[in-house]
Amino acid sequence: MTTTALFDLDGTLVDTPRGIVETFTAAFTAMGLEAPRPEDIRATIGLPLERAFGSLMGVAPDDERVPEAIRQYQSLFREIVLPKAADLLFPGVADGLTALRDQGITLTVATSKFYASADALLTAAGIRDHFVMVVGADQVSHPKPHPESGLVILRELGVPGEDAVMVGDTTHDLLMARACGMPSIGVTYGVHREAELRTAEPTWLADTFDDVLARIAPVTARA
């Protein structure tokens, strides 16, 4: 029986990919660098910022220029994305989270964002209070797709993997779930398309958030 749901954030709960591309572009411009192509930026969504900037800048994640790029990004994200966060929730998310919580499902977030950025985005979107735990990339030694983020949540809540489910829009989320021994739901409306999601062997695929509800709590979906 599913007692706990772990959610990715960007592209799963909040439709932020376009804003993320805009923010990355602005960060490169602020540093006097040529901005990568939007499709190249989009391909890094779901990775920790160190790896994303390292890949896009063609340097190692621990290169001395990466921390400055991250600072620029975080500052610009607050200006560009947070003010419109509530309008970026995917259809059905706000009511769906309420329904899951009312049914006794424990809700958590496992994200590649730094904790402060994730907390700010969830708060701005008006859904932070639904989640008992938020684990960001800076709170673990090995972010997704490594299983550590999921294992931290499972251990803290005392939940076995088979009683939890991971919901995400990238293969990073699904691979983390599999390594944690938990089922997964790959949502097709986010960053990775269905064909790519299938390579990570999700337990289920969902085209809408209502489909997610139907997998986690079928009674809620039918109500």
Secondary structure, DSSP 8 states (H G I E B T S, - for coil): ---EEEE--BTTTB--HHHHHHHHHHHHHHTT-----HHHHHTTTTS-HHHHHHHHHTS-TT-TTHHHHHHHHHHHHHHHTGGGGGGGB-TTHHHHHHHHHHTT-EEEEE-SS-HHHHHHHHHHHT-GGG-SEEE-GGGSSS-TTSTHHHHHHHHHHT--GGGEEEEESSHHHHHHHHHHT--EEEETTSSS-HHHHHTT--SEEESSHHHHHHHH-HHHHH-
